[in-house]
């Protein structure tokens, strides 16, 4: 398993004021997931965040950002999908 480092820039997201947060997931073609971290956006709805996941980009090529509710298990809860895409190597 490899490490995937990414810089995620988002615009026009809603500030949820800690009621919910955004979580970035690395997703495999078979639907397996690894979290790359959570973040909150400021009132402007725009932010840039450093993300790291213990997932090989070759095996987990898709990234999803979902709006999640607090949960103590750390599991993907199926929150509302906000963004989906594939990263670009620089």
VMD Tcl script that draws the C-alpha trace (Angstrom):
set ca {
  {0.00 0.00 0.00}
  {1.33 3.44 -0.87}
  {0.85 6.90 0.46}
  {-1.24 9.39 -1.48}
  {-0.54 13.05 -0.79}
  {-2.86 15.62 -2.29}
  {-3.66 19.29 -2.13}
  {-7.38 19.84 -2.36}
  {-8.78 23.26 -3.28}
  {-12.54 23.78 -3.01}
  {-14.78 26.72 -3.84}
  {-18.41 27.57 -3.10}
  {-18.97 24.97 -0.37}
  {-21.27 25.70 2.54}
  {-19.79 26.48 5.96}
  {-21.62 24.02 8.21}
  {-20.36 25.56 11.50}
  {-19.29 22.17 12.97}
  {-22.73 20.59 12.52}
  {-21.28 18.53 9.67}
  {-17.89 18.36 8.03}
  {-16.46 17.45 4.66}
  {-14.49 14.23 4.34}
  {-12.20 13.32 1.47}
  {-12.20 9.64 0.44}
  {-9.90 7.72 -1.90}
  {-12.03 5.18 -3.79}
  {-10.99 2.03 -5.66}
  {-12.76 0.84 -8.83}
  {-14.33 -1.93 -6.66}
  {-15.68 0.58 -4.12}
  {-13.13 0.13 -1.33}
  {-12.35 3.38 0.47}
  {-9.59 5.02 2.50}
  {-10.02 8.38 4.17}
  {-7.68 11.24 3.37}
  {-9.04 13.45 6.14}
  {-11.77 15.86 7.11}
  {-12.06 19.61 6.79}
  {-14.32 22.57 7.45}
  {-14.57 25.55 5.14}
  {-14.65 29.18 6.26}
  {-17.62 31.48 5.57}
  {-16.20 32.21 2.11}
  {-16.73 28.54 1.14}
  {-13.21 28.43 -0.32}
  {-10.15 26.68 1.07}
  {-7.03 24.69 0.28}
  {-6.25 21.60 2.35}
  {-3.37 19.11 2.48}
  {-4.59 15.53 2.50}
  {-2.72 12.25 3.11}
  {-4.09 8.72 2.76}
  {-2.51 5.30 3.20}
  {-3.80 4.31 -0.22}
  {-1.89 3.70 -3.44}
  {-3.19 6.08 -6.15}
  {-2.93 3.22 -8.66}
  {-5.44 1.22 -6.58}
  {-7.56 4.16 -5.35}
  {-7.64 6.57 -8.32}
  {-10.89 8.40 -7.53}
  {-11.34 11.01 -4.81}
  {-14.71 11.89 -3.35}
  {-15.68 14.68 -0.97}
  {-18.77 13.91 1.08}
  {-20.66 15.96 3.64}
  {-20.62 13.77 6.76}
  {-22.24 13.89 10.18}
  {-20.32 13.19 13.40}
  {-19.73 9.47 14.05}
  {-17.32 7.77 16.42}
  {-16.56 4.77 14.19}
  {-14.61 6.61 11.49}
  {-16.47 4.61 8.85}
  {-17.78 6.01 5.60}
  {-21.37 6.83 6.37}
  {-22.66 7.48 2.89}
  {-22.91 11.21 3.41}
  {-24.03 13.42 0.54}
  {-21.57 13.35 -2.35}
  {-20.34 16.89 -3.01}
  {-17.35 16.46 -5.35}
  {-15.85 13.56 -7.30}
  {-12.79 13.43 -9.52}
  {-9.37 12.02 -10.25}
  {-6.16 13.63 -9.15}
  {-3.47 14.95 -11.43}
  {0.21 14.21 -10.96}
  {2.33 17.34 -10.92}
}
mol new
graphics top color blue
foreach p $ca { graphics top sphere $p radius 0.5 }
foreach p [lrange $ca 0 end-1] q [lrange $ca 1 end] { graphics top cylinder $p $q radius 0.2 }
display resetview
